[in-house]
Amino acid sequence: METTNKIAEITKALFLEHLLFRALNENLPIAIWKKPKQSLIEVIIDEDKEGIKQPGMDLDQLPPGFMIHPFLHSADHQPFFIKATNYYRFSLDENEVSDDQLPIWENSNKELTVKIREIIQSFPAGKKAKASRKSDFIQTVNKAIESIASGKLYKVVPARLKKMTLPSDFDLAGTFLALCDAYPNAFINCFFSESTGFWIGASPETLIKTRADSFYTMALAGTQKAKGDNPLKNAAWTQKEIEEQALVSRYIVDCFKKIRLREYLELGPKTTIAGGLLHLKSEFLVDMKATNFPQLGSVMLELLHPTSAVCGMPKAEALEFLDTEENFDRSYFSGFIGPVNIEAETALYVNLRCAKLENKEVLLFAGAGVTEDSVPEKEWEETEMKCNIIGKIIKTNQSR
């Protein structure tokens, strides 16, 4: 794994564009990310176009790289692993080039922006899926409430697909950096392979994280728009949202019980902000050395996915409901993504607040947790807010 730690004499955006253009132009798998509350941007490019198809869940057996896992396995959507044969990183806190050097790079910058956009616009469109209609989504939510009332489900998370046109002056590197600036508490990412297509997102939810002897996961649920100068202090949660988050926490605890793990620390729930939205979050920490459970990350990964936060409870019944009612393929939305064994850490995130770029379209995905107290109109509004997290940045961030 080759490492480049410093960027000399070029801007951050141009550096990203050079890497993106090379990978996309040569069909090489690439992943770019920034972890929550950090300033370090990391990039890997896999010189082997094939990557690792259908990688196993045993994380310790994987080389350094980036995991891409769908919501559910299907003939069209399989897990894919980008190997870190080339690894680059730089900090957003590092100084840019001096002003007298910027004009030298401006034309090259614009040329690369255009070339990258043209490559994205040339991507073949996937299976034509229709955007979700509001009336259909509300009907699905009503059916979900009926199933919950009948005792078949405790909670279910129907999703929807929204489409928008890729702006004619779309700037990929600029959009990524704008996401980093707008959403510092999210996992900012974009990745590409011929198997998965091109995705970009800002996920608020950690699925699992392991480093040295520590294991971490979280329960994130409940959504409201951040308001006022102090949104964390002003947050007021309804019984529906409190219960929704409690179900997700209970799901994690049940997974611990299945493997007879009793020694864990639970923190929360507390209000957290991500992407202009407030959520309720509980955190769970385990000392893998003290519990003599070095494989906990891999074991919990298999137990947790798909979590009740993106699927529902009970899992089997919720999946059956979604299979019947959702009129599109989630693909890698609400699957999991993230770096594996990079710098002695694995950090996998639920692929939320994301978009797929294909041809001249942007496919936006969002889901809403439905419980017995749900109001269908409000669930639709929640999905609109979630889609706008990525959508508004793509719309407003124009090429330089």
C-alpha positions in Angstrom: 0.0 0.0 0.0 1.7 3.2 -1.2 1.1 6.3 0.9 1.2 9.9 -0.1 0.9 12.2 2.9 1.5 15.7 1.5 0.2 17.6 -1.5 2.7 20.0 -3.0 1.8 23.1 -5.1 -1.8 22.1 -6.1 -5.2 22.7 -4.6 -7.2 20.1 -2.7 -9.9 20.1 -5.3 -7.5 19.7 -8.2 -5.7 16.9 -6.3 -9.0 15.1 -5.9 -9.9 15.7 -9.6 -6.6 14.2 -10.8 -7.3 11.1 -8.8 -11.0 10.9 -9.8 -10.2 11.5 -13.5 -7.5 8.8 -13.5 -9.8 6.2 -11.8 -12.9 7.0 -13.8 -11.1 7.2 -17.1 -9.4 3.9 -16.6 -12.3 2.2 -14.9 -10.3 1.7 -11.7 -12.3 1.3 -8.4 -11.9 4.4 -6.2 -13.1 5.5 -2.8 -12.8 8.9 -1.1 -14.0 9.6 2.4 -13.8 11.8 5.5 -14.8 10.4 8.9 -17.1 12.3 11.2 -15.5 15.1 13.2 -12.2 14.7 11.5 -10.4 16.8 8.9 -8.5 14.0 7.2 -9.6 13.1 3.6 -8.5 9.6 2.6 -8.4 8.2 -1.0 -7.7 4.7 -2.3 -7.5 3.5 -5.9 -7.4 -0.2 -6.7 -5.1 -1.0 -9.6 -6.8 -4.3 -10.0 -10.1 -3.5 -11.7 -11.7 -6.6 -10.4 -11.4 -5.7 -6.8 -12.7 -8.4 -4.5 -16.2 -9.6 -5.5 -18.5 -10.9 -2.8 -16.0 -10.4 0.1 -16.8 -12.3 3.3 -17.8 -10.7 6.6 -14.6 -11.9 8.4 -13.0 -8.4 8.5 -9.7 -9.7 9.9 -9.1 -11.7 6.7 -9.5 -8.7 4.4 -6.6 -6.6 3.2 -6.7 -2.8 3.7 -9.5 -1.4 1.6 -13.1 -0.1 1.3 -16.2 -2.3 1.8 -19.3 -1.7 -0.3 -22.3 -3.9 0.7 -25.9 -3.7 -0.6 -29.0 -3.6 1.5 -29.7 -7.2 0.3 -27.8 -9.5 -1.9 -29.3 -9.8 -5.4 -28.2 -10.9 -8.9 -27.6 -7.2 -9.7 -26.1 -6.0 -6.4 -23.3 -8.0 -4.7 -20.8 -6.9 -2.1 -17.6 -5.4 -3.5 -14.3 -4.6 -1.9 -11.9 -2.0 -3.2 -8.3 -2.9 -2.3 -6.0 0.0 -1.2 -3.2 -0.7 -3.7 -2.8 3.1 -3.7 -3.5 5.2 -0.6 -3.5 9.0 -0.3 -4.5 11.3 2.5 -4.4 15.0 3.3 -6.0 17.3 5.9 -8.5 19.9 5.2 -6.6 22.0 7.7 -3.5 22.2 5.5 -2.9 25.4 3.7 -3.9 25.9 0.1 -1.3 27.0 -2.5 -0.3 30.6 -2.7 -2.5 33.1 -4.6 0.1 33.6 -7.3 0.0 29.9 -8.2 -3.8 29.6 -8.5 -4.2 31.0 -12.0 -1.7 28.4 -13.3 -4.0 25.7 -12.2 -7.4 27.3 -12.9 -7.7 26.2 -16.5 -6.5 22.7 -15.7 -9.0 22.6 -12.9 -11.9 23.5 -15.1 -10.8 21.0 -17.8 -10.7 18.1 -15.3 -14.1 19.2 -13.9 -15.6 19.0 -17.4 -13.9 15.7 -18.2 -15.1 14.0 -15.0 -18.6 15.3 -15.6 -18.6 13.9 -19.2 -17.5 10.5 -17.9 -20.3 10.4 -15.3 -22.8 11.5 -18.0 -21.6 8.6 -20.1 -22.3 6.0 -17.5 -25.0 3.6 -18.7 -28.3 4.1 -17.0 -29.3 1.2 -14.7 -32.7 -0.6 -14.7 -35.2 2.1 -15.2 -36.9 2.7 -11.9 -39.7 5.2 -11.5 -39.5 7.9 -8.9 -41.8 7.3 -5.9 -45.1 9.1 -6.0 -46.3 10.8 -2.8 -49.7 9.1 -3.0 -48.0 5.7 -3.3 -45.6 6.3 -0.4 -48.4 7.5 1.9 -50.4 4.4 1.0 -47.5 2.3 1.9 -47.2 4.1 5.3 -50.9 3.5 5.9 -50.4 -0.2 5.2 -47.5 -0.3 7.5 -49.5 1.3 10.3 -52.2 -1.3 9.8 -49.7 -4.1 10.0 -48.3 -2.7 13.2 -51.8 -2.3 14.7 -52.5 -5.9 13.8 -49.5 -7.1 15.7 -47.5 -8.3 12.7 -44.8 -5.6 13.0 -43.4 -3.3 15.7 -41.8 -1.0 13.2 -41.0 -0.9 9.5 -38.9 1.5 7.4 -40.3 2.0 3.9 -38.0 4.0 1.5 -38.5 6.0 -1.6 -36.6 7.0 -4.7 -36.4 10.6 -5.9 -34.8 11.7 -9.1 -33.3 15.0 -10.3 -31.3 16.0 -13.3 -27.5 16.2 -12.9 -26.6 19.9 -13.3 -25.0 20.8 -16.6 -22.1 22.3 -14.7 -21.8 19.6 -12.0 -18.5 19.8 -10.1 -17.7 16.4 -8.4 -14.7 17.4 -6.4 -16.3 20.7 -5.4 -19.4 18.8 -4.3 -17.4 16.4 -2.2 -15.6 19.3 -0.4 -18.8 21.2 0.0 -20.3 18.2 1.8 -17.3 18.1 4.1 -17.8 21.7 4.9 -21.6 21.5 5.3 -21.8 18.3 7.3 -18.7 17.9 9.6 -20.4 15.3 11.8 -21.2 12.9 8.9 -19.2 10.2 7.1 -18.6 12.0 3.7 -17.9 9.5 1.0 -17.9 8.8 -2.7 -17.0 5.6 -4.5 -16.9 4.0 -7.9 -16.5 0.6 -9.4 -17.9 -1.0 -12.6 -19.9 -3.3 -10.3 -21.5 -0.7 -8.1 -21.6 2.5 -10.2 -20.8 5.9 -8.7 -22.2 7.0 -5.3 -21.8 10.0 -3.1 -23.2 10.6 0.4 -23.0 12.0 3.9 -24.0 9.2 6.3 -24.8 10.1 10.0 -24.8 6.5 11.2 -22.0 4.2 12.3 -22.7 0.5 11.9 -19.6 -0.8 13.6 -16.1 0.6 14.4 -13.2 -1.4 15.7 -9.7 -0.1 16.7 -7.2 -2.0 18.7 -9.3 -3.7 21.4 -12.4 -1.5 21.3 -15.7 -2.1 19.6 -18.3 0.6 18.9 -21.8 0.8 17.5 -24.8 3.2 17.7 -28.6 3.3 17.6 -29.8 6.3 15.6 -33.4 7.0 15.0 -36.0 9.8 15.2 -35.7 12.8 12.9 -36.6 16.5 13.1 -35.3 19.6 11.4 -32.7 21.5 13.4 -34.1 24.9 14.3 -32.9 28.1 16.0 -29.5 29.2 17.2 -29.2 26.3 19.6 -31.0 23.3 18.0 -29.7 20.7 20.4 -31.2 22.6 23.4 -34.4 23.4 21.6 -35.2 19.8 20.5 -38.5 18.3 21.7 -39.1 14.6 21.0 -42.5 13.0 20.6 -43.4 9.6 22.1 -43.3 8.2 18.6 -39.7 9.2 18.0 -38.6 8.1 21.5 -40.1 4.7 21.0 -38.7 4.4 17.5 -35.2 5.0 18.9 -35.7 2.7 21.8 -36.6 -0.1 19.3 -33.3 0.3 17.6 -31.4 0.3 20.9 -33.3 -2.9 21.9 -32.3 -4.5 18.7 -28.6 -4.0 19.4 -28.9 -5.3 23.0 -30.7 -8.4 21.6 -27.8 -9.0 19.3 -25.4 -8.8 22.3 -27.7 -11.3 24.1 -27.5 -13.7 21.2 -23.8 -14.0 21.7 -24.0 -13.9 25.5 -22.2 -10.6 25.7 -23.1 -8.8 28.9 -20.1 -6.5 29.4 -20.9 -3.4 27.4 -21.3 0.3 28.1 -24.4 2.1 26.9 -24.5 5.9 26.6 -27.6 7.9 25.8 -30.0 8.4 24.3 -29.1 12.0 23.5 -29.9 14.4 20.8 -27.3 14.7 18.0 -27.1 16.8 14.8 -26.2 15.6 11.4 -26.8 17.3 8.1 -29.2 19.9 9.5 -31.3 17.2 11.1 -31.6 16.1 14.7 -31.7 12.5 15.7 -31.7 10.5 19.0 -28.6 8.5 19.5 -27.4 5.8 21.9 -23.8 4.6 21.8 -22.5 1.1 22.8 -18.9 0.4 23.6 -17.2 -3.0 24.3 -13.6 -3.7 25.5 -12.8 -6.7 23.2 -9.7 -7.6 25.2 -11.5 -7.7 28.6 -14.4 -9.7 27.1 -11.9 -12.0 25.2 -13.9 -11.4 22.0 -11.4 -10.3 19.3 -13.8 -11.3 16.5 -16.6 -9.1 17.9 -16.6 -6.7 14.9 -17.2 -9.5 12.3 -19.8 -11.3 14.5 -21.8 -8.2 15.2 -21.6 -7.1 11.6 -23.5 -10.2 10.5 -26.0 -9.9 13.3 -26.7 -6.2 12.9 -27.2 -5.8 9.2 -29.8 -4.8 8.1 -30.5 -3.0 11.3 -34.0 -2.2 12.5 -33.2 1.5 11.7 -33.3 0.7 8.0 -35.5 -2.3 7.9 -37.8 -2.8 10.9 -38.8 -5.3 13.6 -39.2 -8.2 13.6 -36.6 -8.4 10.8 -38.1 -11.2 8.7 -41.6 -9.8 8.7 -40.3 -6.2 8.0 -38.2 -7.5 5.0 -41.3 -9.3 3.7 -43.4 -6.1 3.9 -40.7 -4.1 2.1 -40.3 -6.6 -0.6 -44.0 -6.4 -1.3 -44.5 -2.7 -1.0 -41.4 -1.0 -2.3 -41.5 -0.5 -6.0 -37.7 0.0 -6.6 -34.4 -1.8 -5.8 -32.6 -0.2 -2.9 -29.3 -1.3 -4.4 -26.5 0.0 -2.0 -28.8 2.4 -0.2 -29.1 1.3 3.4 -26.4 -1.2 2.9 -23.0 -0.5 4.6 -19.8 1.1 3.4 -16.4 2.2 4.8 -12.7 1.6 5.2 -11.5 -1.8 6.5 -8.1 -2.3 8.1 -6.9 1.2 7.2 -4.4 2.6 9.7 -5.3 -0.2 12.1 -9.0 0.8 12.1 -12.2 -0.5 10.6 -15.2 1.9 10.4 -18.3 0.8 8.6 -21.3 3.2 8.1 -24.9 2.6 7.0 -25.2 4.0 3.5 -27.7 6.8 4.2 -28.2 10.4 2.8 -26.7 9.1 -0.4 -27.2 9.5 -4.2 -26.2 7.4 -7.2 -25.0 9.3 -10.2 -25.7 7.6 -13.5 -25.9 9.1 -17.0 -27.5 12.5 -16.5 -29.6 11.6 -13.5 -29.2 11.8 -9.8 -31.0 9.1 -7.8 -31.7 10.1 -4.3 -32.9 7.6 -1.6 -34.5 8.1 1.8 -36.5 6.1 4.3 -38.7 6.8 7.3 -39.3 4.8 10.4 -43.0 3.9 10.8 -44.5 3.0 14.1 -48.1 2.9 15.3 -48.0 6.7 16.1 -46.8 7.7 12.6 -48.5 10.4 10.6 -48.2 9.5 6.9 -47.8 13.1 5.7 -45.0 13.8 8.2 -43.2 10.6 7.1 -43.2 11.9 3.5 -41.9 15.3 4.7 -39.1 13.5 6.6 -38.0 11.7 3.4 -38.0 15.1 1.6 -35.7 16.5 4.2 -33.3 13.6 4.0 -33.2 13.7 0.2 -32.4 17.4 0.3 -29.3 16.8 2.3 -27.4 15.6 -0.8 -29.8 17.1 -3.4 -29.3 20.7 -2.4 -25.5 20.5 -2.4 -25.5 18.9 -5.9 -27.9 21.6 -7.1 -26.0 24.6 -5.7 -22.4 23.6 -6.0 -21.5 24.7 -9.5 -18.2 24.3 -11.3 -15.5 26.8 -10.6 
